[in-house]
Amino acid sequence: CAISYNKMKVVGLVSGGKDSCYNMIECVRSGHQIVALAHLYPPSGAEMDSFMYQTVGSEAVALYAKATGLPLYTRPIVGESRDTGSADHYASSSNSGDSEDEVEDLYKLLAEVKAGIPGLQAVSVGAILSNYQRVRVESVCERLDLQVLAFLWRRDQTELLDEMLFSGLDAILIKVAAYGLSPKRHLGRRLVDIRDELVRLAAPAAGGLSPCGEGGEYETLALDCPLFKHGRIVLDNGHLTAAGTDSRVVVHSDDAFAPVCYLKLTGCCRLGEPK
């Protein structure tokens, strides 16, 4: 992914997860200015299958605008994963621009941001390992004449995880989907508290889990980071693991060895005082 060190006005693509937040931190560290946030959300409010986007935890992203003091542009994901070919196939195909593909939702969102932010030059993207995502984001940005800033790309994941935690980024697990991770023991846990366990599970003999969750093993919600100048995300801990309307554990797959479960955060997120 292209990285420029000239100061640029940047929109941060945010999913709610740790990677998109940390990449914005790296953008600022490199002298760039985050001027807006952009987020694609599932129209039903529930997690949806997507090859491109993290959709669990989307309910909390509206608070990011308040926490950062930045404008937040949003758009529903209405397209589908139509062209799921390899990165090389997509880059050489004529399918980019397919109005019914979910990638076009990203194009429309960033086009809206560019129209609303004079002088916008670049997009912050928290991609680490997925060529599928990288080539599609680059294709969209090329069409809009925007640079891609992906400082996390192909970094050593254990080293990167430690950097995130050292930076002051505070995140919790809101989805588990791998052997060794269970909803009872890991959903709602702070990333810093289970760092050693994630690294242990990354060993081939323990299952080869991706330390940063790049294989879809887990998803996170960033509650705080150095960019949150006006407050931090606070969850009602009393509802984190109870079935109810505010926040409930949703079981997507009740597999005996690797259950897939996530936290639905509707109604239990608020902006707290900054630390």
N, C-alpha and C positions, 0 to 999 in steps of 0.2 A: 504494500500500500504506500502511496506517495506521502512523504513527510516533508514539509517545508518549515524552515526556521525563520522566515520573515513573519513579522507580527501580522496576524490576520484576524478578521472578525469571523467567529465560528459559531455554528449552531450545534448543540449537543444532542445527538440522538440518544434518548434515554428510554430504557425499558423498565427501570426500577431496580435493576440488578447492580451488582458490584462493579462489573466490567465497564459499563457505560459511564458510571460515576468516576471510576479511577482514570479512565482515558481523558475525561475532562480535566481532572487534576493535572495530568501530564501535559495537556495542552496549555494550561495556565503556567505551569512550571517552565515551559518552553517559550513563554512570552506572548502567547496568543490570548485573545479576549473572547470569552464565551458571552454572546449577546442574546441568545435565546435557547430554548429547549424545544424538542420536537418528539412526539410520542404517537405511536400507532396502537390502538386498543381494540380488543374484541368487542364487537357490537352487542353481544348478548350479555356481556359482563362476566361470563364464565370463561375458563381457559379453553382455547381452541387449538387444534392441530395446525402447526405452521412450521414450514421448513426455514423460515426467515427470522421470526420474531419470538421473543419471550412474551407470553401473554399473561402468565400467572403473576399476581401482584399488581396488575394494572390499576386497581382501584386506588392505590396510594400515590400514584404519580402526580395527581393534581396538586398535592402538597409540596412538590418539588419547586413549583413556581413561587410559593410563599416562602419556602426555606432559602431559596437563592435570590429572590427578588427579581427574577428574570421572566419575560413573557414565555408562556407555554403554548405551542401550537399542537393541536391534536387532530387525528383523523381516524375513523373506524377502518378496520381491515375488512374489506368487502370482496377482495379477489381471492383466488385459490392458488395453490401450488401447482400450476399447470405444467411449466417446463422444469422438471426436476432432474434434468440431465447434469452431467459433470460440468465443472467450471469451464473446461476447455470447450465443451460443446456449447454452453451458453454464450461464451465470448465470441464464438464464430457463427452463431445462429442468427436468424432474423427475427427471433421471438421476443427480443427486448422491445418493449412497447406494446405488448399484448395487453389490451385493456382489461382483460378478465384475470390476469395474473396478479398475485398479491404484491409483486415487486412494483407494479404501477401505483399502488397505494402510497408507497414510499416516494415515488416520483411526484405525485400530486401534493403530498405533504411538504416536501422540500421546495417545490415550486411556489407554494403558498408562502413559505418562510422567506424565500428569496425575494418575492414581490413585496413582502412587508418589512424587510430589514434592508435598507439601502447599504450597499457596499459589502454585503455578505460574500465571503470568499471560500469558506471551508466548512466541512462537516466532521464532527468528532464521532468516531465509531469504535465501540469496544470489542472489535473482533480480535480473537486470539489465534484460532486454529482453523476455522471453517472456510475453506476455499469457496464453498457453495455461497456463503453469505458475502464474502469479500468481492468476488467478481461481479455480483449483482449490484452491490452498493456502488462499486466503481463505475459500472455501466450507467446507473442513474445519475451519479455526480458528473460524469463526463457529458451527458446530455444537457445538464444544467450549468456547465462550466464552473463547477465547484471542485475544490481539492478535497481529498480524503485524508484525514489525520487519524492514523491507527497506530498509536505508540505501543500497543500491547502485542502487536502481531508477531507470532512465532517466538514469543519469549519463553524461557524455561518456566514452567508453571509453578513449581514449588517456590522458586525465587520470586516470581511475580506475586504469588499469594502472600508471601511474607512482606513484600513491599507495600501491598495494599493495606495490610494490617498495621504496618509501621507508620503509614501516612496519616492515620487517624480515621480511616474509613471504618465505620461500624455497620455490619450487615448481619442479618439472620437468614437461616435456611427457611424457605417457604414452600419448597417442593423437594421430595426425594424420589429417586427412581433408579436405584442401583443396589446390588448385593452389598450388604454391610451397612446400609443406611436404613433406618426404620422410622416410621412416623412418630412412634412413642418416644424415642430417644433423641431424635434429631430435628424434627419440625419445631421451629421457633427458637432454636439454639443459636447463640451468637457465633459467628464464624471464628472469631479469635479463640473461643473456648473449645472448639473441636478441630482446630488447625492440626494438631499432632495426629489425631485420629484420621483425618483426611489424607495426610502424608503417608501414614502407615498403610492405609487401604490402597495407596497408589502402587505399592510393591506388587510385582507380577504374581507372587505367591498368595497375596491377599485379595486378588481380583483385578488389579491394574486400573483402579479408578483414576480418572483425570483429576489432579489436585484442584483445578479451577472449575471443574464441572463441565468441561468442553465436550464430553460425550453425552451430555444430557443427564448426568448422574444426579445433579441437584441444581436448583435455582435459588437465587437470593433476593432479598430486598435490602437496599441500602437505607439505613435509618439516619445516618449522619456522615458528614465528610467535611473537609475544610472549606468547601464551597457553600455550605449551608450556613450563611451568615446570620440569618434571621430566625433560626429555630431548627429543631431536629424532629424527625418523625417519631411519634410515640404510639405504641400499640397498647390496647387494653389487655394486659396479661391475663386477666380473669376469664377472657373468652378465647384465648389462643388455641386451646385444645378441646374446647367443649363444642358439641353440636348445637348450633343456634343460628339466629339470623344475623348477628353481628360478625361473628367469625367462626368458621367451622372447618374441620378437617374433611376434605372431599376425597373419597377413595375412587381413584380412576381405575386401578387394577389391584385386586386383592391377592397378588401372587404370594405364595408362601415364603419365597426366598428373596424377592425383590419387589415389594409392594410399591405402587406408584400412587402417592398421595400429595395433596397440597393444601395450603391454608387459604381459605377465602376470607379476604380482609374487609369486606363491606361493613361499614359502620363502626369499625374499631380503630381507625387511624385518626390521629389529630396532630397538630403542630405544637410541640412543646418548646420550652425556653432553650436557647442555645447553651451549650456547655461553656 
